[in-house]
Each structure stands twice: as C-alpha cells, then as structure tokens.
Amino acid sequence: MQTSVTRGVLVTGTDTGVGKSLASAVLLHALRARSLRAVGMKPVAAGCDATPEGWRNEDALALQAASDPVPGYDDVNPWALPEPTAPQLAARAAGVEVALAPMLAAHARLASRADVVVVEGAGGWLSPLADGIEHADLAHALELPVLLVVGLRLGCLSHARLTVRAIQGDGCRLAGWIASAVDPGFGRGQDYLALLRDALPVPCLGVLPWTPAPADPAALASNLASAASVIAEGG
C-alpha cells in the first residue's frame, strides 16, 4: 500500500491514440509552472526501440524529458516491452511476466524525490496492464485519482460515458477529464465538447488543441492549468 504523501494522478483514456502521452507531458509542465517538482511515469510500455542503454519507449522518454527533477528511465518505465501491441501480448512475446510490485517500487522511488507523480496508463481503462493486472489495481495500490483523456472524434460520447461508468464502477475516484483534439478533420469538435460537458459527471479540466507532430508540451501547459490546480490540491 502506498504510504507516501506525494500527490499524483493516473492518466487514462477512452481508447488508445487519444493523446494520453501528450496530455501527461503537458500536465507535467503545468505542474512545474506551479513550482512543483513533477515527474512522469509509464509503468508498462509496449513498443520499444533497442538502444545501447536498453529498451526505450518514445512516450516514456517524453515523460522523462518533461519531468523535473529528471528521473532514471528504469523508474519511469519499469516494464519496457519491445513489441508494439497489447501489453499482454507484448509480455508473452518477450517471455516476461509483468508484475505489480516493481511498478509500486519504482513509483515509491519517484515519489521520494517529487511533489507530484503523473502516471500514464496503457491504452484505454479496460485494457489490462498485464495478465491479471487492471488499471484499477494500479490506481487502488497507489491511492491515485484518475484523469480521463477523451479524444474528440466520432464515437467519443459513448466511449467517454462508458469509461466514466467503468472507472467509477471500479471504485476509483475520477478527478475530471481532458478533451484532446486528435482529428484535425473533425468539424464538430465544439459541439461534441458541449455534449461531453453536459453528459459527464465530473468537470472538464482542460482542452488540448490539435497540434502537428512533434508537439511542444511546454507550449501547451496553460491549457491544462485547471488540471494542474486540481491535482496539486490532491485531486
């Protein structure tokens, strides 16, 4: 059980590819703008490149770069799985058995040096982190509130409502949600944003505009100032 008083949040999404990694990096910069020591973590990352230092994941490296103080990579990403697929399949392909204990130990080390730890999940809320390990297990073990990233695109209203019900049904505390403009061709973004504000039982804590890659998380920090304020105050 987590005993550190370090604040933090578990960032999840309505699906894969909705902007969780960018939102997490932007949130780190928004927290740092409040003079907080904020570090990122991606406990399980599937899709890594071989380097002289070991397997490295692009999203985890972005979180590491957005952190201050800058943590060691092995604590940011204790489970780096080479194949870019579902974590369960990636773990089987790598011949490893992903366990919760190393994630909790890495988080404790990060928390010992930081005021806030932003933990990014893998895929959507009901995408298991490993065989027998759900996002809810991690949130409960770390006693973290959840921040939901909603990708603004066709179908997002149903996905967001279903995800909120699942998070709350798992007994987790949902701090709020972030809208992420992931489709530059989606012409009804503002309309869907209004529908989501009416439909979801927790507040919208920021809107991230569509940004061509590579995005600059620091330049978007003001967009998540409300999310940073809520997380800084304990979710």
ABEGO torsion letter per residue (X at the ends): XBABABBEBBBBBABBGAGAAAAAAAAAAAAAAAGBBBBBBBABBBGBBBBAAEBBBAAAAAAAAABOBBBBAAAABABBBABBBBAAAAAAAAGBBBBAAAAAAAAAAAAAABABBBBBBBEBAABBABBGBBAAAAAAAAGBBBBBBBBBBBGAAAAAAAAAAAAAAAGBBBAEBBBBBABAABAAAAAAAAAAAAABABBBAEBBBBBBOBBBAAAAAAAAAAAAAAAAAGX
